[in-house]
């Protein structure tokens, strides 16, 4: 241990060599027994080479999931389209007849109306539950409301004509072709915008060719539509050709106009996404927050109660001090200069009004479709009247098994098709699980399906020659190619973050049953149309993650586990992605400048696991003790990672975990961020315990959740206990229940209440809001239960009170050692149980305050926590009563 000994003598003798960071001394010759074996060298080389590659099993599972989503989405969209067109076609043919066929048509009218309205009613209810009571979601501006109502009416006209009229004026195959004509105006817009905005040669070529193909295909489809009644046994009744053509053109243009992505984007950007500073209030909750929490500047003392006066230490030329003052007072303020400056006022973005706009648009669509369906049915189809809708409710018995199958297929296919598409997009499988099936295979599959049904006589078509007609087949090919070149190109090149929400993936989180395929393609956000979209790689390049670890007297195998995890993060870094730093805050590590044996143990393990040299590091005298740091050079990249050990002297600063947390949070907010000019919204602290094991994928999963939603202040992972013995078996079960049920339930109905410091990510802007309160001293007995018995729990309670949301990420995992003997287990649970009960009581007690500051915390969440608190309190007494009751019976 002589080579790594850190003492006053060694510091003084090597101050000149170690004072300059980044310089490397010549490597000392090692003995043969100290060198790595060939097996270890090869394994390290392969680990480094394949560190960024997923395992073969993961690749196989992902491709299997992609293929499964591909098939499911294709099947659901086909069921929806075939069911709608088939019912409409049978209804139109039955109107011309009398008796049972006419009564069946009246019943189908009711089925079609229900199938078309149900998606909008469902979207309306979801909008009410998701956004109506959310104070942080503003209502749309007057311009957005007017635009939304107008577009909803226009869309309702087009949808009603396509569902209730067009299939009765032509064949099912031609209807499928005309549905693809809805893309004509979006493609036209893309082509014009690519030339006017100079979006590149590739975009200009694809969109121009797609427009030519779309117009040609739509022209051929229109020709097939106009000549449909000239085919033998394909009578469309007494409707005039001009009326038929007008209905077809109106249906196509209405939906084509309403679904232009640029119009949908403009609808959402009208006065709903304005940037405001933290001084501006969204509602009265901000003012109420300042009244309750107070506006303090964090100048909290980290010093212990023991003060030394009149003592000063001369500065040595061998030290790099972070303070210019010679006296090292016990009352240390890490931000004695910076905290006195005005606090930074970061800009906040109001939550988009998507869900509240969905409420209005869904309601308008449901009402309009109900009225337009009866009106157009009575106007367009001969021998039909508005009274047929009333009669249809009494003709349900005349419906056949085929009618009910088509009805259920349409409703089920529409519902499951939409959510399958959402799953494909939110899991980043949209290329082959969303784009390819919708743009390339859906329309041909529907066309072939109707040809097979015609050949079997399922729809009563006596002549199937139109399906093999040269004009129809040519129109099919042209429209599919146009759809692939325009929308397929945009969808295929647009990749968003994983686990995004509906309102981040679609312009409006709703769906339609008549033309589900076209709606999904045009309502999906793309990089081309979304002006607010930012490349995830570019956004990640501005992100900084500071790994902060608290350490005291861990065993060597626990320290090694942590260092191996940090080394995995270090080796996984590449140029242009998130930047990491690692800081370990060691309690009771030094006395004056003499390190303890545990510090020497940590540095020795760092030499083995991180490849650093103890002799060549940057040592710095600090107000809290010492700091030792290295720059870890990442292989094959130009980036490096700072690894720094902060050695605390308990005589100078307070010990225990909470004060170490206060110390590193203040250090990050007041020094690192301001020195590197990093935004608090894009900087995160990854907190870990000294014995935790984690990997790169888990860290990325946590950061993805933080990136997708700026209102999330913290994200926790799933923890696996390590150890052996019956007590560990019990804790494995307990941890599983706590994560699978409790944290998952809190995540869904409100907010997670405890993000453990063993492995969680915190947003720096959220930490700034609550750090002044978190750094307060214990003044009452109840404060001891909340602040010092379970600091992580209280920190999260403050975060929820301040309006931030805490989420749980089951995809992120970590492992930590748990107590194996009863004494240690009892001490741990004595702290955890008392802290949990105290914080739950505090949460229920201050519910009126929390509900005003945090709109995510609802009355249902309060009821859940109150029941949980009550059950916890009466649990021991209930068990005693049950046991004594059984003994009494005996």
N, C-alpha and C positions, 0 to 999 in steps of 0.2 A: 504493500500500500504506500510505499515511500514515493513512488512516481506520481501519485495523485494527491499527495498530501497538500492541503491548502492551509497555510499558516502565515503569520505576519512576516516571517523571514523569507519564505518563498515568494510572497507577494512583492516584497521590497526588492528582492534580487532579480525578479523577472518582469518588473513593471514595464520596462522599455519594450521588451519583446512582446508582451501580451497586451499592451495598450492599444495596438493597432489591429483593428478587426479585419479579418479576411486574409491576413498573411499566414502562410504555412511554412513551418520549419522543415528541414530535411528529415525524412523518415528514418527513425532509428532501426538498426538491424535487429531482427527478431531471431530468437532461437527457433529451431525446427519445430519443437513441440508447441511453440506459441503461434505458429502459422496455421492457416486454414487448410484442411485436407482437400483433395481434389473433389471429393463427393460434395463437400459443403460449397466449394467454389462453383461447381456446375449447377447445384440447386439454386444458389443465389442468382447466378446468371439467368437461369430459366425463369425464376420467379420475377426477376426484373423485366425480362422479355415479354412475359405473358401476364404481367400484373394488370393490364388494362383490358384483358380479354375475359369474357365470361366463360364459365365452364361449358362443356359440351351438353350437359344435362339442361342447363338453363337455356341454351340456344334451341335445343329440341323442343322444350316446353313452350318457348316463345313462338316458334314457327307453328307448332300444333295449335296454340291459342289463336294465332293469326288466321290459319286455315279454318278453324272452327268459327271464328267471327265472320269470316268471308262467306261461309256457307249459310250461317244463320241469318245474316243481314240480307243476303240474296233471296233466301226463302221467305222471310217475313215481308220484304218489299213486294215480292211477287204475289204472295197471298193477299196483301192489301189491295194491290192494283187489280188483280183478277177478280176478287170478290166484288169490288165496287163496280167495275165495268160490266160484269156478268149480271148483277142484279138490275142495273139500269137498262141493259139490253132486254132482259126478260120482261121488265116492267113496260117498256115502250112497245114491245110486240103484243103484250096482253091488252093494252088499251084499245087496239083495233078490233079485238074480239069481244065476245059476249059470254055471259054465264060465269063458269068457274075461273076461266083465264082472266077475265076482267076483275073479278074479286081478288084473285091472286095478285094482280098488278096493283090494286089499291093497298093491299097488305105490304107489298114490297116498297111502296112509296114511304110508308111509315118506317120500315127497316132502314132504308137509305137515309132518311132524315135523321134517325137516331145515330147511325154510324158516322154521319158527317158532323153532327153537333157534339157528340161525346168527347172527342179530343179537345175541343175548345172549352167545354165545361170542366174537363179535368185540368187543363192548363190554368183556367180561372181559379179553381180551388187551390192548386199548388201555388199560384201567385199570392193568394190571400194568406196561406199558411207561411210562405217563405218571406214575403216582403211587406205585407200590409201593415204589420205592427212594428216593423223595424224603423226606429227613429233615425238610424244612421243612413238609411236609403231615402233620398229625397224624392218627392213626386216630380214627374216630368214637367217641363215648362209648358206654357200655354201653346207655344208653337209645336212642341212635340206632341201634345195631346191632340191638337187639331190634325196634324199630319198623320198620327196614328189612327185616328178615327176615319179619315179619308182613305188611307191605304187599306184599312180593314174592310171598308165598304166595297172598294174596288176589288180586293181579293175575294170577298164573298160572292160578288157577281160572277167572277171567273170560275170559282170553285163550283158554284151551283150549276152554272151552264155545263161545265165539264162532267159533273156527276149525274145530273138529272136530264140533260137534253142531248148533248153531243153523241153519246152511245146509241141513242134512239134514232139519230139522223144518219148514221153510217154503221159500219161494221166494227167489231171489237178491235180487229187488227189496225184499222185506220185510226181508231181512237188512240191506240198506243203511240202511233207515229205523231199524231197531233199533240200529244202530251209533251213530246220532246221538242216541239216547236216553241214551248214556253221559254227556251233559252235564247231566243232570237235577239231580244233587246239587251239582256246582259252581255251577250257576246258582242253585239254592236258597241255597247259602252266600253267594253274591254279594248276593242280594236281602236276606237277613237282616242281613248285615254292613253293607250300605248304610244300613239303617234304624237299627241299633243304634249304629253309629259315626258316624251323621249325615254321610255322605260327599257330600252335595249333592243338589239336586233332580234334576239330570240323571241321575246314577247311580241314584237311587231309581226314577225313571220307567223307565229302560231295563231295569234288572234285574227290576223287578216285571212289566212287560209281557213280557219274555223268559221269565220263569218261567211265566206263564199260557200263553204259546204253546208252551213246551216240554212242559208237562203235557198240553195238548190234543193236540199232535202225537204224543206218546208213547202217549196213550190210543188214538188212531186207529190207530197202528201196531200196538198190542197187539190191537186188534179185528181188524185184517187178519191178524195172525199166528194168532189163535184160529180164524178162519173159513177158513184157507187150505185145509184138507183137504176143505172142502165144495165147492170148485171142481172141476168135472169134470176128470179126468185129472191131478189133483194129489194123489195118494195119498202119505202120509208113513209108511205101514207100520202096524204094530200098537202104536205108542207111544200111551199114554193121554194125553188132553187135559190132565189135571192135571200129569202129568210134563212134558209139553211146555211148559206155562205156567211151571212151576217152574224149568225149565232156563233159559228166556228171562229171567225176573225175576232169577235168581241171576247170570247172565252180566252183565246190565246193572248191577246194584247193586255187584257186586264191582269192576268197572272204574271205576264212578262214584265209589266210596269211595276206591279206591287212587289215583285221579288228581286228587283235589281239591287245587288249588294250595296252599291253606293248610296241608294236612297235609304236603305235600312241603317247604314252607318250614320248618315246625316240625321236620321230620326233620333238616334241615341245620343248624338253629340250636340244636340241643340239645348244648351244651357243646363246640362246635367253633370258634366265632368270638369267643372271649373276648378282650378287650383286656388286654394286659400291658404293663408298662413295660419299658424297655430294661434294667433291672436284673434282670428275671426271665428265666430261661433257657428256651428251647424244648427244648434237649437239651444234651448236654455240649459242643456246638460253641461256644456263647457263652463258656463258661468257658475253653475252649481258645483262643478268639480273644483274650480279654483277656491270657492268659498269653503268647501269641506277640507280639501287637502292643503290649502294655503300655498303661497308662492314663496318658497324658500330657495336660497342659494346654498348649494351643498358645500359647507365648510366644516363638515363634521370631523371631529377629532378621532383619529385611530389610536391615540395614545392610551396607555393604561393609566390607572389612577396614581401610579407611582411617578413622581416628577423629580427631576434632578435640576437644580438651579446652580448657576455660576460655574458650570462645567463646560469646557470647550475643548475641541480637538483640532489641532492644526491640520491643514490639508496637505496631503503628500503629493508630490509630482507624479507618483506612480499610480494614482487613482484617477478615475474619471467620475467626477461627482455630478449628480443630476441637480444639485442645489448649489448656488453661489454663496450661501451663508455658511460661515464657519461653525457657529453654535448649533449643536444637534440637540434640540429640545425633545423631550419625551412626547410633548403634544405635537405630533406630526400632522401637517396638512399637505397632502400630496398635490393639492391644487391651490396653493396659497396665493398665486398670482393670477392664474387663469380663471379660477372660480369667481374672482372679483369682477371680471369682464361681463358684459351683457350676455345672457344666455342665447345660444343659437336658436333661431326661429325657423325650423324646417318647414317646407311647404307640405301640406297634406292634400290629398286628392279625395274629393267627395266620392262616396260609393255611387256607382252608376245606378240610374233609375230603371234598369232593365226589368226587374220583377214587377214594379208598380206599373210600368207601361204594359207589361204582359197582362195584368189584370184588366186594364181598359180595353186592349185590343181583343182579348179572348171573349170578353162580354159582348163587344160589338159584333164580332164574327158570329157568335152563337145566335144572337137575335136576328141578324141579317140573313143568315143561312136558313133559319126557320121560316122567315117571311118570304124570301126569294124562292125557296124550293117549291112552296105551294103556288106562288105566282107564276113562275116559269113553267111548272108542270101543267097548269091549266091553260096557259097561253100557247105553248109550243106544241103540245101533243093533241092530235084530234081526238074527239070523243072524251076528253078529260075535263074535269071541273074541280074547283076548289073543294067541293063537298067530298071528293074522293078521299081526302085526308081524314075527315071525320069517319067516313065509312071504313077506312082501312084498319082502324083499331078494332073493329068487329069482324074483320076478315082474316085474322091471324091463323085461324084453323085451316084456311085454304092454302097456306104456305107449305111447300114440300120440304123434304129433308135437304135437298140441294140448296134451297133458299137459305135455310138456317146455317148450313155449312159455309156458304158464301158470306153470310152476315158475320158469323163468329170469326171466320178467316180474315175478314176486313178489319174488324175491331182489334182482334188479337195481333194480327200482322202489323197493324199500324202502331200499336202500343209497344210491342216487343221490338219492332224494327227500329223505332226511335231510340230506345234505351240501349239496344245493341250497338247502334251507331255511336251513341255517346260513350259507351265503354271502349269501343275501338279508338276513338279520338283521345279520350282522357288517359289511356294507357299507351299512347304514342304508337298505335298499330294502324293508323289511319291510311297509310299508303296502300297496303294490301288488304286491310280489313274494312276499309271504308271507300277509298277512291276507286279502286279497281272494280269491285263488284257493282257500284252504282253507275259509273260512267261507261264501263265497257261491256258488262254482262246483263244488267237488269233489263234494259229495253229489248234486246234480242230474245232473252228468256221468256218474257211476257208475250212477245209476238209468236214464238214457237208454241207456247202453252195454249194460246187461243187457236192456233192452227190444229193442234191435237184435239182440243175440245170440239172444234168444228167438224173434224173428221169423225168423231164419235157421236155427233149430234146432240151434245149436251145443251147447247144454246138454241137449238131449233133452226140453225142456219142450214139451208138446203144446198148451198153452193159455196165451195171453198176455193174457187179459182183465184180470188183476189189476193190470197196469201202468197201465191206463187207468181203473181203478176210482176212484170219487169219494173214497172213504175214503183210499186210498193216495196219490192226488195231493194231497189236502188235508193229510194228514200230512206229506208232503214239503215243502209250502210252509210250514207252521207250524214245522217243525223247522229249516228253513233260516233263516227270519226270526228265530227264537229264538236260533239260533247267531250270527247277525249282530249282533243287538242286545246280546247279552251278551259273548261272547268277541271278536267283531269290534270292538266298541266299545273294549274294553280294549286289544287289540293295536294298533288304529289310533291311539290317543292316546298310546301308550307309545313313546318314541323314546330310544334309548340312544346311547352314544358309538360311534363307528366303530371297527372292528377289535377288537371284544371277543372273548374266547375262549368256548369252548363252555360251560364251567362258569359263566361270567358271563351267558350268554344263556338257558340252560336249567337247570331245577332239578337234573336229573341228566343228564349227557352220554351218554345211551344211546337206543336206539330199539327199536320193536317192529314186526313184520311184519304182524300181524293187523289192527290198527287204527292205521295210521301217521298218518292225518289227525287223529284225535282225540288221539293222543299228542302230536303236535307242537303243537297248539293249547293243550292243558292244561299241558304241561311248559314252555312258553315263559314266561319271567319277564315280569311287567308291573309298572308303577308301583303298581297297585292292591294287589297281593299282596306285593310285595317291600318289606318295611319298611326295608331298608338302602339302597334305591335313592334316589339324590339327583339332582335335576334337573341335567343337564349345564350349563345356562346359569348356574344358581345356584352350582354348583361352580366354574365358570370365573371367576365374579365375584370369588372369593376368591383366585384364582391371581395370582401376581406373577412376571413374567419380567424378569430383568435381562440386557440385552445387553451383554456385555463383549468389547471388542476390543483386541488388542495391536497397536501401531503403532510403526514406527521411521523408515524413510526411504523410504516408498512414493512412487511417481510420482503426478502429479496425476490421471491417468485411473483409477488404482487407488483413490485416495481418493474420487473422484467416484462410482465404482461402489458403494462401501460406503455413502456418504451417501444415494444414491438408494434403496438397499435399506432403510435406516433410515427414510427418509421414507415409503416404502410402508407400513411397519409403523405409523408415526405416523398416516397418513391413514386407515388401515383400522380404527383404534380406535373403538369405540362405547361408549356408556354401559352399564354393567352387565356387561361382559365382562372378559377378562384385561387386567391392567394391565402396561404395559411401561415400562422405563427403559433408556436407552442410555448406556454409559460407555466412553470410549476412553482407554486407558492408553498414554501416549506416552513411549517410552524416549528418554533424552537430549534432552528437549524444551527444557529451560531451563538456564541457568547463573545462579544466584541468581534474579533475576526477569526475565531477558532471554530471550525465546523465540527459537528457531532459525527459519531460513527455512522449514523444513518445517511448523512449527506455523502460521506465517503463511499458508502455502499451504492448510492444512487449514481454517483459519478463513475464509479467502476463499471456498473452495468451499462451506463450510457456509452462508455468506450466500446463495449462488446456489441451492443445492439445498434447504435447510431454511427459507429465508426469515428467518433470524435477523439481528440487527445486532450487530456486534462491539463497538460502543461501549456498548451497553446489555445487559450480562450481569452475572452474579455472579462476581466474582473472589475467591478465597480463598487465603490463605497456609496451606500445609499442611506437615507434617513432611517430606514427600517432595519438596516443590517448590511448585507452584501448581495450582489447579484453576479451570476456567472453565466455567460452566453456564448453560443457558437452560431455560425452560419453554416447550415447544412446544404451543401451543393447538390442539386438534383441532377442525376445522371442524364446525359443526352439533351439537356435543356439549358437555357440561359437563366433560369430562375433559381432562387435559393429559399430556404426556410429558416427563420430565426428560431432557435431553441434556447430558452433562457430559464435559469433556475433562480428564483428569488428566495434568499435565505433570511428569514425573519429572526430578529432578536427579540425575545419576549420582554426584555427589559425596556425596550424602546417602543414597541407597539403591542397592541392587544393580541392575544392568541385566540384560538378556537376558530371553527370553520366559518361562522358568519362574518367575523371581522376579516378573515382572509378573502371572503367573497367581496365584501365592501372594498377591500384594498384593490383587488384586481379589476373590479368594475370601474372604480374611479380612475385607476391607471389607464384602462382602455379608453374611457370617455374623454378624459382630460389631457392625456398625453399622446397616445398612439394615434387616435383619430385626427387630432389637431395637427400633429406633426406631419402626417401623411395626407391630410386634407381629404379624408374619406367620408362619404355621406353616412349618417347614422342609419338611414333606411337600408343601406346596402352593406352594412357591417354587422357581423353577428359574433356572439361569444358562445363557443362550444364548451360547456362545463363538463368536467369528468372527475370521477374519484381516482384515487391513486392506484386502485387495484382493478380497474375496468379494462375490458378487452372489446374492441370494436374494429370495424373495417371501413373501407372507403365507400362502399355502396350504402352502408347505413348512414354515413354522414351526408352523402348526396341526397338520400331520400328525405332526411330532415330538412335540408336546405331547399329542396324543391317545394315542400309545403310552405316554407317561409316566403319563398319568392312568389308563389302564385297568389297570395292574399296579403296585402299590406296591413290588414287589421289584426293579423296573428302576431302575438308578442312572443310566444314560446311554443316549441314542439318537443314532445318527449317520445322516447322509443320504448320498445318492449325489452324488459330486462330478464335475463336468465341467471338464476343463482348457481354458483359453482361450489363444490365441496362433496363430502361423502358422509354417510350416516343417516339414521332415521330422521333426525331433525332437519337435515337438508332436504330429504324427500318431502317432508311436510311443506317446506318453504317453496319447493318447486311447484307444488300444487297451489299454494297460496298466491304465488306470483302470477301463475297462469290465470286464476280466477280474477285477480285484481286487474289484469290487463285485458283479458278477453271480454269480461263483463263490465266491470266498474268503469274503467277508463274509456272503453268503447261507448258505453251508455252516456257518459258525460260528454264525450266528443259529439255525439249525435244530437242530444237534446239541449245542449248549452255550451259549456266550456269545461275542459279538464281542470281540476282544482289543485293538482299537484304534479308539477313537472320536475322530477327528481334531479338533483344536481349531479348524480352519478353519470348521466349521459343525456344531456338536453341542449337545445340551441335556443338562445335568447336574442331578440332584436335589440340593438343598442338604443334605439329611440324609445323603446318600451322601458328599458332599464333606467334611462334618464328620468322618466316620469315618476318612478317609485323609489329610486335610490336614496333621496333625502329622508324619506320615512323609514326605509329599511335600515338606515345607519343610526337610528335613534337608540338611546340607552334604555335599559330596563328600569322602569320606575315603579311598577306595581307587580303584585304577585301574578296576575293574569298575563302581564307582559312576558314574564319568564316562560310561561307555558307556550305562548305563540312565537316569541322571538328566538329563544335559545334552545328550547326542547325540539323544535322542528323548523329550522330556518328555511328549508326549501318550501315547505307548505305555506309558511307565512308570506314568503316572497311571491308565490303564485296567487295567494289571496289578495295581496296588494295590487297585483297585475290585473286581476279580474275586476277589482273595485275601480281601477283607473280606466276601465273600458276596453281593455285588450282581451283578445280571445286566445286560449291555449288549446292546442290540438294534440291528438295522439296519432302517431304513425306506426302502424303495425309492421310495415315493411322494413323499418330500421330496428336492428337488434344489437344488444350488447350483453356481455357477461360480466358478472362481478362475484367476488367471494362473499359468502354469507356465513353467519355464525354456525359453528359446528357443535359447540357445547352450550348447555342450558344457561350458564351464568351470563355469557356474552349475549345470547339470544334474549334473555330477560331484560338486560339493560337496554338493548336496542328497542324492544317493543314497549318498554316503560316510557321511553321518549316519544316513540311514534304514536302510540295510542293517546297519550295526553295531548300531543300537538294536534292530532287529527280532530279530537273532540273539541278542543279549544277553538280551532279555526272554523269548524262547522258551526259552533255556537256564535262565533263572530259573524259568519256569513248570514245566518238566519236573523241575527239581531239587527244588522245593518242592511237589511234587504231593501228597504225603501231607497237608500242611497245608491246601492249597487244597481238596482233596476233602472234608475235614472241615468247612471253613467254608462252602463253596459247593456245595449239593446239585445245582445245575444242571449242574455240570461233571462229566461221567461218564467212565468208562474209555474209551469210544469216542472222546470228545473228546481225551483224552490220547493215544490211539493216532494220531489224525489229526494232532495237533500234532507228535508225535515223528517221524512219517513226513515231515511237511513240513520239519521242521528237518534231518533226515538228507538229504533230497533237495536242500535248499538248500546244504548243506555240500559235497556231492559233485558239485553241478551244474557248476561251472567245470572241475574235473578231468575229468569225463566228456566235456565238450565238447572239451577238449584231446586226450583219447585218441581220440575219434572222428575229429578232424581229422588227427592224426598217423597214425592207422591207414589212412586213405584215401591219405595221401601215400606211405606205405610200400608200399602195393599198386601204386601207379604206378611 
